[in-house]
């Protein structure tokens, strides 16, 4: 093997040598797809979103790797469950996540490494009203048509 091909081989497998990936792998969850998803979420949270104190923990009940971290210094710890999009979640799994005592995020990881985060809550949450200068144009037009008749 030449030096060039060894360097290319190492750069292609850098994930497998990353300390965070090795730590996740040592948790022995047995699901390599979920492990890969957790690592991608870890990299996004630490390198892109600059979360603080991000660590990985094993959920023995779910047999999955969970991430815990803080969005910013002094913020509350949040739990992140990263799953490949083809994996499903049971109500029991969601309940377990919510019962951990931390706010929870679900991170869906696409086959192209796209990450989509969804906040999980215990119960229904009323959405915030839209922000901006919105008008109900549809009703105005309907009233105008009715008045023209």
C-alpha positions in Angstrom: 0.0 0.0 0.0 1.4 3.4 -1.0 1.5 6.4 1.3 -1.1 8.1 -0.9 -3.6 5.3 -0.8 -3.2 4.9 3.0 -3.9 8.6 3.4 -7.0 8.4 1.2 -8.1 5.3 3.2 -7.7 7.2 6.5 -9.5 10.3 5.3 -12.4 8.2 4.0 -12.8 6.5 7.4 -12.2 9.5 9.7 -15.5 9.0 11.4 -14.5 5.6 12.6 -11.4 7.1 14.3 -13.1 10.1 15.8 -13.0 10.1 19.7 -16.7 10.8 20.0 -17.6 8.0 17.6 -15.3 5.6 19.5 -16.9 6.6 22.8 -20.4 6.0 21.3 -19.3 2.7 19.9 -18.0 1.6 23.4 -21.6 2.0 24.7 -22.4 -1.2 22.8 -25.9 -0.4 21.6 -25.7 -2.8 18.6 -27.5 -0.5 16.1 -24.9 0.8 13.8 -27.4 3.0 11.8 -28.5 4.7 15.0 -24.9 5.1 16.1 -24.0 6.8 12.8 -27.1 9.1 13.2 -26.1 10.0 16.8 -22.5 10.8 15.6 -23.8 13.1 12.8 -26.1 14.9 15.3 -23.1 15.2 17.8 -21.0 16.8 15.1 -23.8 19.2 14.1 -24.5 20.2 17.8 -20.8 20.7 18.6 -19.3 22.0 15.4 -22.2 23.9 13.7 -24.6 24.9 16.5 -21.8 25.3 19.1 -23.7 23.5 21.9 -21.8 23.2 25.2 -21.0 20.1 27.3 -22.4 17.6 24.8 -22.0 14.1 25.9 -23.3 10.7 24.9 -25.1 8.3 27.2 -26.6 4.9 26.7 -30.3 4.3 27.2 -30.5 0.7 28.5 -34.3 0.7 28.1 -34.2 1.8 24.4 -30.8 0.3 23.6 -29.9 3.6 21.9 -27.3 6.3 22.2 -28.7 9.6 23.5 -26.9 13.0 23.5 -27.1 15.4 26.3 -26.0 19.0 26.1 -26.7 22.7 26.6 -27.6 25.0 23.8 -25.6 27.8 25.4 -23.6 28.4 28.5 -25.9 28.4 31.6 -28.8 26.9 29.7 -30.7 23.8 30.8 -29.5 20.4 29.7 -31.4 18.8 26.8 -31.6 15.3 25.6 -31.3 14.6 21.9 -32.4 11.3 20.3 -31.0 10.9 16.8 -32.6 8.3 14.6 -32.3 7.5 10.9 -35.5 8.5 9.1 -36.4 4.8 8.4 -36.5 3.9 12.1 -39.8 4.2 14.0 -40.5 5.2 17.5 -43.0 3.7 19.9 -45.1 5.6 22.4 -43.1 3.8 25.1 -39.9 5.2 23.6 -41.2 8.7 23.5 -42.5 8.4 27.0 -39.1 7.2 28.2 -37.5 10.2 26.6 -39.9 12.7 28.2 -39.6 11.0 31.6 -35.8 11.6 31.8 -36.5 15.1 33.3 -34.8 17.1 30.5 -36.4 18.8 27.5 -36.1 16.4 24.6 -35.4 16.8 20.9 -35.8 14.2 18.2 -33.3 14.4 15.4 -34.3 12.7 12.2 -31.3 11.9 10.1 -31.8 11.5 6.3 -29.8 9.2 4.1 -28.1 12.4 2.7 -27.1 13.4 6.2 -29.8 16.0 6.5 -30.7 16.7 10.1 -34.2 17.8 11.2 -34.8 18.6 14.9 -38.2 18.4 16.5 -38.9 19.4 20.1 -40.9 16.7 22.0 -43.3 17.8 24.7 -45.4 16.1 27.2 -48.9 16.9 25.9 -50.1 19.3 23.2 -48.5 22.8 22.9 -50.4 25.7 21.4 -48.3 27.2 18.6 -47.2 30.9 18.8 -49.2 33.2 16.6 -47.5 34.2 13.3 -45.3 37.2 13.5 -45.5 39.9 10.8 -48.0 42.2 9.0 -50.5 39.5 7.9 -53.9 40.3 6.6 -56.9 38.1 6.1 -57.2 38.8 2.4 -59.6 35.9 1.7 -62.4 37.2 3.9 -62.1 40.7 2.5 -62.4 39.5 -1.0 -65.4 37.3 0.0 -67.1 40.3 1.6 -66.4 42.5 -1.5 -68.0 39.9 -3.8 -71.0 39.6 -1.5 -71.5 43.3 -1.4 -71.2 43.6 -5.2 -74.2 41.2 -5.8 
